[in-house]
Amino acid sequence: MMSKRQERAVRTREVVLRAAAETFERDGVNATSLAWISEVAEVSKGALYFHFDSKDELAEAVCAEGHGRMSSLVRDCCRTGAPALEKLAKLCRDLVRAVRGDVVVRAALSLVRERGVPRALHVDPYRNWCRLVHRLLSRARAEGGLGGGVDVDTSTALLVSAAMGVEVLSRRDPSWLDEELLGRVWETVFPAPLS
């Protein structure tokens, strides 16, 4: 059981991470100062420095937190007993919702694109997505869930590039994060509807 002081420290860290994600996403890392993040978070500079020694450390923490949230979606989806193609469809929807609704996820993806994969992350979320899509499509093929004319490698390339493109385009126009659009893309690639 956590003490009140530990609970307060956890809450402060969460508030600082969210404020950093908001400012990194809006202004970029280079234009953001720790003083501005502490002001947005409404915490003292001392409270911010208690958790993070530098802006780089804070950027890495935002990346790690965003990656953790995306990984949690993947784990939850892959634990189900659903067919592989259904898992992939659900995961695509869940990730669209996460990018649309979670500033930490958006900032993490943006930071990885801008600055590369931070040391603390150890994995490239884009490469992981590509491997996961390929693995799920390969399982769908083995389960008989893909039509005979659907090529796993080509479909992987198309889905991954479409997902990356939508995420990048949504930076300027959030309407790209539309589940109906996702459903139409899905139906174009696969004969089965996005359920």
N, C-alpha and C positions, 0 to 999 in steps of 0.2 A: 504494500500500500504506500502510495506517495504522500509525502508531507505537503502541506499547503505551499511551502516555499518551492518544492519541486514542481508542483502543479503550475504555479505562477511562472516558473522558468520555462516550462514546456509551452504554456500559452504565449509567453513573450517571444519565444523562438518562432512559433507558428505565425504570429503577427508580423514579425520582422521578415520572414520568408515571403509571406504574401505581399508585403509592401515592396520588397525588393523585386519580386516577379512583376508587379504592376509597373514599377518605374523602369526596370530593364526593358520590358516589352514596349512601353510607351516612348522612352527616351533613348534607349540603348545603354549598354554598360558604360561606354566611355563618357557619356554625358551625365551619368548618374554619380552622385557622391554619397558616401555613407551618412553624411549629415542630412542630406535630403531624404534618404531612406528612413532615418530615425524620426524625422519630422512627419513623413507620411504614415509611419507605423505608430506615431504618437508614443514613442518610448525615448528614454534618455540615450544619449550617445554611450554612456557607461553600460546600459542594459544591452545595447546592440553589440558593443565590444566584448561584453561578457560571453556572447555566443559566437561571434565572428571577428577574427583579427584583421581581415582585409576584405576589400570588395571582391577580389578573386575568390577568396574562400566562400564568400556569400554566394557568388555566381555558381560555384561548384555545388553548394548546398541546394540551390534552386534546381540545378540540373538533376541532382540525385533524387530530390523529392519528387520532381515531375516524372522522372523515369520510374521511381517506385510506384507512383500512382498508376502509370500505364502498365507496369508489370503486374500489378494487382488485378487489373482488368483482364489481362491475358490469363493469369493463373485461375481466376474465378471462372472464366469462360471455358478454359481447357479442362477443368475438373468435371464438367458436366458429361453425361453419357450421350449427348447429342451426336449425330453424324458430323463428320469433319466439315462439310460444306455449310451446315447450319451453324457450327461454331464460328466459322470464318465470317459468315454474314452477321452474326450477333456482335462479333468483335469489331467489325467495321462500323456498325452503328454505334457501339459503345465508345469507340475512339473518336468518332465525329462529335458525339455528345461531350466527351472529355475536352477536346480541343475547343469546342464552342463555349463550354461553361466553366472551365478551370484555368484561370490565369497562370497558375504555376506550371501546368502542363504546356500551355502555349509558350511561356517564357523559356522553359527548359528546351523545347524543340528549337526555338529561335536562337538560344545561346549555343546549342550544339552546332547549328548551321554557321553562326557568326564566328565562333571561337574554336570549334572542333570539340572532340570528346574530352571532357576533363579527366584528369588522372583518377579522381575519386569514383568515376562512373565505371571504368574498366570495359565498357561495352558501348558500341555505337547503336543507338536506338533504331536508326534507319536500316542498318545491316541486320539487326535482330528481327525487324519487321519483315524484311525480305525472306529471311530463313524460315520464319514462322508461316508466312503465306505459302511458301513452297511446300513446307512440311504438311500443312493442312490440305492443300490441293492434292498432294501425292496420296494422302490418306483417303481423300474423297474419291480419287481415281480407283484406289484399291477397294473401296466400299461400293463402287458402282454408282457413285453420286454425280459423276461428270459425264456429259454426253461424249460419244465416241470422237467427235471432231474437236474437242477441247484439249489443247496442248498445255501441260502443266507449266513448262518454262515460259511460254509466251503469255499465259494468263497471269503468272506471277509477275512478270515484267510489267504487264498492263495495269494490274491492280496496285502494285507498289508505286509505279510512276503516277498513277491517277491519285492515289492517296497523298503522295508528297506534293503533287501539283495543287490539289485542293487545299492542303494545309498552307502552302505558300500564298496562293491566291486569296485565301481568306484573311490574310494580314491586312489587305487593302479593302476587301469587300467580304464581310462576314456572311453574305448570302450564299457563298460557296459551301458553307457548312450546313447544307440542307439534306435532310434524310430522304426526301422525295427524289432529289437529284441522285443521291447515292443508290436508291432503289432502281432508278432508270439505268444507271451505269451498270449495276449488277445484272439486270435483266438483259442488257446488251451483250454482256460477256458470257453469262450462263443462262441456260434455258429455264432453270427453276427460279421463281421469284424470291426476293429478299424477304424472309419471314420474320 
